[in-house]
């Protein structure tokens, strides 16, 4: 691997570490400054609130009712294997630069939430609470954190980048004549 290739592989990992650092720092600040299960600040009325909640489940608190052993397997072991798989794909496959950056953001968010699962018995710290105006029967969107945001934003970005890449690949494919027409 030459220096340019090393840079293309490792430079996006800055985003991984930035997401982990920012997420863990904000969670630490929330824990130190807001009592659990309370509102610390509101913005634009109550459109956005900064709160301190602990999520023992997955997205939208799914699985929070599982036994502690099952919760550990489902919420920590399976995601750890998934992140390891993404890392293998990251280093073993060729991707355009933008896709590598998006994968790095997803990896960072996943690792940061896993750190909570392994080192915070209370669960993953969530703190961003947004009013949802009754859409889909929800008055408020499920509370989330920086890692969740990185996973979603980078996941959507990766999906769009893959669609764009597929369109480019199809346009480069030479047309083949249809037999019999």
trRosetta pair geometry for C-beta under 8 A, 3 or more apart (Angstrom, degrees):
i j d omega theta_ij theta_ji phi_ij phi_ji
1 5 4.6 -125 -167 94 86 127
1 6 5.5 110 133 -61 114 82
1 9 7.4 -17 -171 -3 144 143
2 5 5.1 94 55 13 69 103
2 6 7.1 -126 104 -7 35 91
3 6 5.5 -53 -146 35 33 114
3 7 6.3 36 155 -21 66 104
4 7 5.7 -54 -152 34 31 112
4 8 6.5 28 151 -17 64 106
5 8 5.6 -55 -147 38 34 111
5 9 6.3 31 154 -17 66 106
6 9 5.8 -60 -150 39 31 109
6 10 5.8 -3 166 5 69 117
7 10 6.4 -70 -130 50 23 90
7 11 5.2 30 176 -32 67 116
8 11 6.6 -29 -109 25 18 111
8 12 7.8 17 177 -11 45 103
8 97 6.1 -95 -148 -101 100 92
8 100 6.9 94 165 50 79 170
9 12 7.7 -90 170 30 21 98
9 13 7.8 14 139 -21 59 111
9 90 7.9 113 -154 151 84 89
9 91 6.8 61 -155 -117 123 72
9 100 7.4 -115 -120 -158 38 145
10 13 5.3 -47 -162 19 52 121
11 14 6.1 -27 -179 -3 49 111
12 15 5.6 -33 -177 19 63 113
12 16 7.4 70 132 -18 70 94
12 97 7.5 176 -57 -168 123 70
12 100 4.7 -178 -3 130 164 96
12 101 4.5 -135 -129 -91 117 56
12 103 7.4 56 137 64 143 85
12 104 4.1 -165 147 -30 99 150
13 16 4.8 -34 -158 24 59 122
13 17 6.6 51 148 -12 74 97
13 104 5.6 -140 -91 -132 37 122
14 17 6.1 -60 -153 42 33 104
14 18 6.0 36 149 -22 68 110
14 104 7.7 30 50 166 49 148
15 18 5.4 -54 -140 38 32 114
15 19 6.2 35 160 -21 66 103
15 101 6.0 87 -2 -158 157 75
15 104 4.3 94 69 117 112 121
15 105 5.2 -52 147 -70 126 73
15 108 6.2 -122 129 -21 70 146
16 19 6.2 -59 -154 33 24 108
16 20 6.6 20 152 -14 62 108
16 104 4.6 -100 -47 -173 89 84
16 105 7.3 -129 -80 -77 54 25
16 107 5.0 -24 -116 90 115 108
16 108 3.9 -172 -146 -67 48 97
16 111 7.1 52 -175 22 98 138
17 20 5.6 -53 -145 39 35 112
17 21 6.0 34 157 -18 68 108
17 108 6.9 -105 -22 -113 18 116
18 21 5.8 -55 -142 40 28 109
18 22 6.0 23 161 -14 65 111
18 108 7.0 -14 62 -143 60 159
19 22 6.1 -58 -139 42 25 105
19 23 5.9 23 162 -17 63 114
19 105 5.9 127 -55 -143 147 61
19 108 3.0 100 60 132 128 135
19 109 5.5 -69 162 -56 140 63
19 112 6.3 -123 130 -23 87 137
19 146 6.9 -178 -161 138 72 104
19 147 6.5 101 163 -108 103 64
19 150 4.5 65 -137 -108 132 168
20 23 6.0 -62 -144 40 23 108
20 24 6.1 14 163 -11 63 113
20 108 5.1 -119 -35 -159 79 87
20 111 5.7 -32 -91 93 118 113
20 112 4.6 -171 -120 -74 63 100
20 115 7.4 94 -151 -11 101 144
20 147 7.8 45 -100 -95 46 105
21 24 6.2 -61 -142 42 24 104
21 25 6.0 23 160 -19 63 112
22 25 5.8 -56 -142 38 26 111
22 26 6.3 22 161 -15 64 108
22 146 5.4 -132 117 163 99 160
23 26 6.1 -58 -146 38 26 105
23 27 6.3 24 156 -17 63 109
23 108 7.7 154 -1 150 130 94
23 109 7.1 133 -60 -119 154 58
23 112 4.1 55 82 177 146 156
23 113 7.8 -68 161 -52 151 63
23 145 6.1 81 -149 142 97 113
23 146 4.0 -152 -96 76 76 113
23 147 4.3 58 -128 -48 154 88
23 150 7.4 -81 -59 -1 125 131
24 27 5.7 -54 -144 38 31 112
24 28 6.2 36 155 -22 65 106
24 112 6.0 -134 -47 -144 86 104
24 115 6.7 -25 -90 92 116 151
25 28 5.7 -55 -149 35 30 112
25 29 6.4 29 154 -17 64 105
26 29 5.6 -52 -147 37 34 112
26 30 6.3 37 153 -21 65 105
26 127 7.1 -151 145 51 104 143
26 145 7.1 160 95 -164 122 95
26 146 5.5 112 38 -19 145 130
27 30 5.6 -53 -147 35 32 113
27 31 6.3 32 155 -19 65 106
27 116 7.1 -118 -158 -87 165 118
27 125 4.1 119 -147 74 108 140
27 127 7.2 -178 -107 -12 59 129
27 145 6.5 17 -75 -148 100 140
27 146 8.0 -115 -38 22 88 106
28 31 5.9 -55 -148 36 29 110
28 32 6.2 21 156 -13 64 112
29 32 5.9 -63 -145 42 28 107
29 33 5.9 -7 168 6 66 120
30 33 6.5 -78 -136 49 21 90
30 34 5.4 -35 -170 32 66 115
30 40 7.2 -144 -141 -9 75 156
30 50 7.2 -139 -114 173 103 101
30 52 5.1 160 162 -98 101 96
30 125 6.1 150 79 168 132 129
30 127 4.5 -102 -118 -92 155 152
31 34 7.6 -56 -93 52 11 75
31 52 6.6 130 -92 -142 43 130
31 125 6.3 -72 -58 -116 102 149
33 40 6.3 71 118 -140 96 141
34 38 6.1 -158 176 78 90 92
34 39 7.7 -80 -154 151 125 14
34 40 3.6 -74 -98 -68 123 124
34 50 7.0 -151 -63 128 155 92
34 51 6.8 -179 156 -166 151 30
34 52 4.0 166 101 -25 112 122
34 127 7.5 125 51 -133 149 115
35 38 4.5 34 75 23 95 134
35 52 6.6 180 92 53 27 134
36 52 5.2 -98 -109 113 40 111
36 53 7.2 99 -163 -106 73 34
36 54 6.6 -14 -144 -16 117 105
36 122 7.6 -107 -116 -167 142 151
37 51 7.7 4 -149 176 20 108
37 52 6.9 -57 -14 86 27 77
37 53 6.1 73 -91 -102 55 75
38 51 6.8 -170 97 -148 30 81
38 52 6.5 6 50 41 67 96
39 42 6.4 15 170 -54 129 94
39 49 5.2 -54 -138 -174 109 126
39 50 7.3 104 -165 73 65 50
39 51 5.2 -44 -103 -96 55 88
39 129 7.7 -89 -112 47 92 146
40 49 7.9 131 46 173 62 80
40 50 4.7 -56 65 101 105 97
40 51 6.4 173 6 -100 84 29
40 52 6.6 71 -33 -23 116 95
40 127 7.9 -8 21 -161 127 108
41 49 6.9 169 89 -155 49 57
41 50 4.5 20 50 38 93 112
42 45 6.9 -63 153 130 119 28
42 46 5.0 -45 -153 -106 131 60
42 47 8.0 114 -178 36 86 54
42 48 7.2 146 -160 85 53 52
42 49 4.9 -21 -103 -103 74 82
42 50 7.8 -142 -69 19 34 70
43 47 6.5 -66 95 63 71 92
43 48 4.5 -15 59 68 105 102
43 49 7.5 -172 19 -79 71 36
43 50 8.0 60 -12 -19 103 92
44 47 3.9 -25 94 30 112 129
44 48 6.1 61 38 17 105 89
46 49 5.9 0 -161 -56 76 111
46 131 6.1 99 112 -57 80 125
47 130 7.0 -4 159 -151 62 69
47 131 5.0 -87 -134 23 43 119
48 128 7.2 -30 -160 -163 97 81
48 129 7.2 134 -163 78 48 57
48 130 5.6 -12 -105 -104 71 73
48 131 7.5 -96 -57 3 39 84
49 129 4.2 -28 67 72 95 111
49 130 7.8 -166 24 -72 70 31
50 127 5.7 14 -162 164 71 99
50 128 7.0 -22 -108 -99 62 50
50 129 7.3 -177 -85 22 14 92
51 126 7.8 8 83 110 96 77
51 127 5.7 -171 67 -148 53 56
51 129 4.8 36 6 -16 122 134
51 143 6.2 -79 65 -123 122 140
52 125 7.0 -33 -153 -156 76 98
52 127 5.9 0 -92 -105 48 97
53 125 7.6 137 76 -155 44 50
53 126 5.1 -27 71 66 95 94
53 127 7.2 173 25 -82 73 48
53 143 5.2 90 43 78 135 160
54 120 7.5 -146 -136 143 113 121
54 122 4.1 -80 -137 145 158 102
54 123 4.0 116 167 56 92 106
54 124 7.0 139 -161 64 59 38
54 125 6.3 -33 -102 -95 66 53
54 126 7.5 157 -105 19 15 81
55 61 5.6 -123 -145 -92 96 76
55 64 7.1 -97 -169 -88 63 121
55 123 5.0 -160 75 147 33 128
55 124 4.6 -31 63 63 96 95
55 125 7.9 -174 17 -76 84 6
55 126 5.1 52 -19 -14 120 122
55 143 7.4 -166 -56 80 120 100
56 61 7.6 44 54 -145 62 82
56 64 4.7 100 75 -136 90 87
56 71 6.3 -11 161 -167 97 148
56 75 7.6 -130 166 -31 55 177
56 122 7.7 -110 -71 156 93 42
56 123 3.9 -99 -73 -93 59 131
56 124 7.7 170 -81 15 25 75
57 60 7.5 -57 107 89 129 48
57 61 4.0 89 46 -170 135 44
57 62 5.1 162 165 65 126 31
57 63 4.3 144 -143 66 90 71
57 64 3.3 -71 -45 -51 109 80
57 65 7.8 13 -83 -1 118 56
57 66 7.8 121 -108 13 82 100
57 71 7.5 -90 -100 -137 50 109
57 75 6.9 -147 -161 -92 29 135
57 123 7.8 8 7 -148 44 135
58 61 7.6 111 57 -160 42 6
58 62 4.7 -34 57 66 95 93
58 63 5.2 53 1 29 94 124
58 74 7.4 -89 -44 135 119 102
58 75 5.8 -153 -67 -111 83 92
59 62 6.2 8 70 16 60 110
59 142 7.2 114 177 90 64 151
59 148 7.4 131 -107 -135 89 116
60 142 4.6 -146 -109 -46 60 165
61 64 4.6 -24 -180 -23 87 133
61 142 6.7 -152 -7 -144 89 130
63 66 5.0 -13 -174 -10 78 121
63 71 6.3 142 150 -117 103 79
63 74 5.6 -140 -156 110 150 141
63 75 6.3 174 110 -61 141 107
64 71 7.6 46 -131 -117 31 127
64 123 8.0 10 -124 -116 102 150
66 70 4.2 -116 173 95 118 114
66 71 4.4 155 85 -64 111 80
66 74 6.4 55 58 30 177 139
67 70 4.7 83 55 15 84 104
67 71 6.6 -150 89 -10 37 90
68 71 5.5 -53 -140 37 29 114
68 72 6.4 34 157 -23 63 103
69 72 5.8 -53 -153 32 29 111
69 73 6.6 25 152 -15 63 105
70 73 5.7 -55 -148 38 35 110
70 74 5.9 20 159 -8 70 113
71 74 6.1 -61 -136 47 26 101
71 75 5.2 -7 175 10 67 123
72 75 6.6 -60 -113 53 16 89
72 76 5.1 -32 -166 30 58 123
72 77 6.7 58 139 -17 70 100
72 117 7.7 140 -129 171 62 108
73 76 7.3 -34 -75 52 7 80
73 77 4.9 -31 -144 32 47 128
73 78 6.8 59 154 -24 61 94
74 77 7.6 18 -23 46 14 89
74 78 5.8 -7 -148 11 34 130
75 78 7.6 32 -30 42 9 99
75 79 6.8 -8 176 -2 36 122
75 117 5.8 -167 129 -129 100 136
76 79 6.4 -65 -142 44 18 103
76 80 6.1 20 160 -22 60 112
76 114 6.4 111 -140 -141 75 82
76 117 4.4 -178 -91 140 102 137
76 118 6.4 122 -143 -65 132 77
77 80 5.7 -56 -146 34 27 113
77 81 6.5 26 156 -17 63 104
78 81 5.8 -54 -151 36 32 110
78 82 6.4 34 151 -21 65 106
79 82 5.2 -53 -145 37 37 116
79 83 6.2 37 156 -19 69 102
79 110 6.2 -164 174 -162 108 103
79 113 7.5 -64 152 95 158 112
79 114 6.1 -161 108 -83 120 105
79 117 7.8 119 56 9 135 163
80 83 5.8 -51 -146 36 30 109
80 84 6.4 34 151 -20 63 105
80 114 5.9 110 -81 -133 84 141
81 84 5.5 -52 -147 36 32 114
81 85 6.4 37 151 -22 64 104
82 85 5.6 -53 -153 33 31 114
82 86 6.6 32 149 -19 64 102
82 110 7.3 -127 95 -152 102 147
83 86 5.6 -49 -149 34 36 112
83 87 6.5 39 150 -21 65 103
83 107 6.1 112 -155 -135 95 72
83 110 4.5 178 -91 125 119 139
83 111 6.3 134 -162 -65 154 73
83 114 6.9 -79 -6 -33 156 147
84 87 5.6 -53 -151 34 33 114
84 88 6.6 36 150 -21 65 101
85 88 5.6 -50 -149 32 34 111
85 89 6.5 32 153 -15 65 104
86 89 5.7 -55 -150 39 33 111
86 90 6.1 44 148 -30 65 104
86 103 6.3 -178 177 -163 108 101
86 106 6.6 -118 -169 105 159 118
86 107 5.8 -164 109 -83 129 94
86 110 7.6 116 35 28 148 160
87 90 5.3 -47 -147 28 32 120
87 91 6.6 12 162 -3 65 106
87 107 6.4 97 -74 -123 83 132
88 91 6.5 -70 -151 45 27 95
88 92 5.6 0 164 1 68 124
89 92 6.2 -70 -126 50 23 96
89 93 5.2 -9 -176 6 66 127
89 103 7.6 -134 96 -143 105 145
90 93 7.3 -49 -104 42 6 92
90 95 7.7 -50 -135 7 52 137
90 100 6.9 103 -150 -137 88 80
90 103 5.3 172 -99 137 104 142
90 104 7.7 105 -134 -70 138 67
90 107 7.2 -7 -53 -54 153 144
95 99 4.1 -116 174 87 118 121
95 100 4.9 149 87 -56 121 82
95 103 7.1 81 79 -8 174 138
96 99 5.0 89 61 8 78 105
96 100 7.3 -145 96 -8 39 89
96 161 7.1 -147 69 175 122 118
96 165 6.4 -162 -1 -95 134 127
97 100 5.6 -59 -153 34 34 113
97 101 6.6 34 152 -20 68 102
98 101 5.6 -50 -153 33 36 113
98 102 6.6 35 151 -17 66 103
98 157 7.8 -121 164 159 100 108
98 161 5.2 -163 111 -125 115 141
99 102 5.6 -51 -149 37 36 111
99 103 6.4 39 152 -19 66 104
99 158 6.0 83 -140 -133 74 81
99 161 5.1 -175 -79 123 82 141
99 162 7.0 88 -110 -66 122 74
99 165 7.3 -5 -53 -38 133 147
100 103 5.7 -51 -147 37 32 113
100 104 6.4 38 151 -25 62 104
101 104 5.5 -53 -151 31 32 116
101 105 6.8 33 152 -18 64 101
101 154 7.8 -136 125 -134 68 108
102 105 5.8 -52 -153 33 35 111
102 106 6.6 35 151 -17 66 104
102 154 4.4 156 -160 -169 69 85
102 155 7.5 146 176 -69 108 20
102 157 4.6 -157 -110 98 123 108
102 158 3.8 170 133 -68 143 87
102 161 6.2 -165 -8 15 151 144
103 106 5.6 -55 -150 37 35 112
103 107 6.2 37 152 -21 67 106
103 154 7.4 -175 -48 164 13 123
103 158 6.6 94 -59 -101 64 134
104 107 5.7 -52 -145 36 31 112
104 108 6.3 34 154 -21 64 106
104 154 7.7 -128 68 -147 54 149
105 108 5.7 -53 -147 35 31 113
105 109 6.5 29 157 -15 64 105
105 150 4.7 -144 178 -178 93 97
105 151 7.5 -172 133 -80 85 31
105 153 7.0 -72 147 84 147 93
105 154 3.3 179 87 -74 124 150
105 157 7.7 45 50 49 145 135
106 109 6.0 -57 -149 38 29 108
106 110 6.2 28 155 -17 64 110
106 150 7.1 -173 -84 134 30 87
106 151 5.5 76 -131 -127 66 63
106 154 4.7 -143 -49 102 76 128
106 155 5.9 97 -96 -66 116 77
106 158 7.0 -17 -34 -23 133 145
107 110 5.8 -60 -147 40 28 111
107 111 6.2 26 158 -18 66 108
108 111 6.0 -56 -143 37 27 107
108 112 6.3 25 159 -19 63 109
108 147 7.3 -142 124 -127 72 81
108 150 5.8 -65 85 143 104 155
109 112 5.9 -57 -146 36 28 110
109 113 6.5 21 160 -11 64 107
109 146 7.7 -145 -113 121 89 63
109 147 3.9 135 -151 -172 71 69
109 148 6.6 148 -167 -59 123 15
109 149 7.5 -157 -112 62 131 48
109 150 3.7 -174 -63 80 117 108
109 151 3.8 -143 106 -48 152 85
109 154 7.2 -175 -2 29 130 128
110 113 6.2 -61 -149 40 28 104
110 114 6.3 29 153 -20 65 109
110 147 7.4 167 -37 -179 19 112
110 151 6.4 102 -53 -94 73 117
111 114 5.5 -57 -148 38 32 114
111 115 6.5 42 151 -28 65 98
112 115 5.6 -43 -154 23 34 115
112 116 7.2 35 148 -15 60 97
112 146 7.5 -46 119 87 161 94
112 147 4.0 -152 80 -93 122 131
112 150 8.0 76 28 42 135 139
113 116 5.6 -47 -159 31 42 114
113 117 6.6 42 145 -20 68 103
113 124 5.3 2 -152 -122 86 133
113 145 7.7 150 -88 63 93 128
113 147 4.7 178 -45 122 90 151
113 148 7.2 84 -72 -60 131 71
113 151 8.0 -17 -10 -36 135 138
114 117 5.3 -52 -147 35 40 114
114 118 6.2 28 157 -12 71 107
115 118 6.1 -62 -145 44 28 103
115 119 5.8 -21 172 22 67 118
116 119 6.7 -81 -127 56 19 80
116 120 4.7 -31 -162 29 67 124
116 123 7.0 22 150 148 111 37
116 124 4.2 93 110 -112 147 63
116 125 6.0 -144 -126 7 136 76
117 120 7.4 -19 -58 50 12 83
117 123 7.6 3 -102 -147 59 47
117 124 6.4 -12 -60 -62 74 91
120 123 6.4 -55 112 57 105 17
120 124 7.2 123 71 -88 131 28
120 125 6.7 -68 161 -33 173 93
122 125 7.8 51 90 -73 115 77
124 145 7.1 -133 158 5 103 140
125 145 6.3 87 100 -85 70 145
126 142 7.9 -42 177 152 160 80
126 143 4.1 116 132 123 124 101
126 144 5.5 -52 -148 -114 109 11
126 145 5.0 -120 -120 -40 55 94
126 148 7.4 25 -117 -10 99 142
127 143 6.7 71 -37 180 6 113
127 145 5.9 63 24 -100 81 83
128 143 6.5 149 69 -160 45 68
128 144 5.3 -36 62 69 102 72
128 145 6.4 155 8 -94 98 31
128 149 7.5 32 36 -50 157 121
129 140 5.9 0 -179 -180 92 132
129 141 7.6 171 -161 65 47 76
129 143 4.8 -26 -86 -102 83 93
130 140 6.6 148 81 -162 40 78
130 141 4.6 3 68 34 96 118
131 139 7.2 -50 -148 157 72 65
131 140 5.7 -57 -111 -106 40 75
131 141 7.7 38 92 0 7 83
132 135 5.2 -106 160 42 93 95
132 136 7.4 -50 153 45 133 94
132 138 4.5 0 85 105 148 102
132 139 6.3 116 54 132 90 17
132 140 5.5 135 5 -139 97 15
132 141 4.6 126 -63 -48 120 73
133 139 7.7 69 -60 -147 5 45
134 137 7.0 -12 -170 -118 62 19
134 138 7.0 160 -140 69 18 39
134 139 6.0 12 -74 -94 58 56
135 138 6.2 -25 74 52 62 89
138 141 6.3 73 138 -88 141 41
138 142 7.8 -73 -146 -34 141 68
140 143 7.8 15 137 -56 119 73
141 144 7.5 -35 125 -9 108 109
144 148 3.9 -113 -168 80 108 150
144 149 6.4 123 131 -49 125 77
145 148 5.2 104 51 9 63 102
145 149 7.2 -118 106 -4 37 92
146 149 5.5 -56 -151 36 34 114
146 150 6.4 35 152 -21 67 103
147 150 5.7 -52 -149 34 32 111
147 151 6.5 33 153 -20 65 104
148 151 5.8 -55 -151 35 31 112
148 152 6.3 23 156 -13 66 108
149 152 6.0 -60 -146 41 29 105
149 153 5.8 20 162 -12 68 113
150 153 6.1 -56 -133 44 25 104
150 154 5.7 13 169 -6 64 117
151 154 6.4 -64 -138 47 17 100
151 155 5.8 22 159 -24 60 116
152 155 5.6 -56 -140 36 24 113
152 156 6.4 21 161 -15 62 105
153 156 6.1 -56 -150 38 27 106
153 157 6.2 27 151 -18 62 111
154 157 5.3 -52 -141 41 34 116
154 158 6.1 40 156 -24 67 103
155 158 5.8 -50 -145 34 28 111
155 159 6.5 31 153 -20 61 105
156 159 5.6 -53 -150 35 32 114
156 160 6.4 30 153 -16 66 105
157 160 5.8 -56 -148 38 31 108
157 161 6.1 30 154 -18 66 109
158 161 5.6 -55 -143 39 31 112
158 162 6.2 33 156 -21 65 105
159 162 5.8 -55 -149 35 27 111
159 163 6.6 29 152 -18 62 105
160 163 5.7 -54 -151 35 33 112
160 164 6.4 32 152 -18 66 105
161 164 5.7 -53 -147 37 32 111
161 165 6.2 34 153 -20 65 107
162 165 5.6 -52 -144 38 31 113
162 166 6.3 35 154 -22 64 104
163 166 5.7 -53 -148 34 30 112
163 167 6.5 32 152 -19 63 104
164 167 5.7 -55 -153 35 32 113
164 168 6.5 31 150 -18 65 104
165 168 5.6 -54 -149 37 34 111
165 169 6.2 34 153 -20 67 105
166 169 5.6 -52 -145 36 32 112
166 170 6.3 32 155 -19 65 105
167 170 5.8 -54 -147 36 30 110
167 171 6.4 27 156 -17 64 107
168 171 5.9 -58 -148 37 31 108
168 172 6.5 27 154 -18 64 108
169 172 5.9 -60 -152 36 32 110
169 173 6.8 40 150 -33 64 100
170 173 5.7 -45 -153 18 37 116
178 181 4.2 6 98 34 120 123
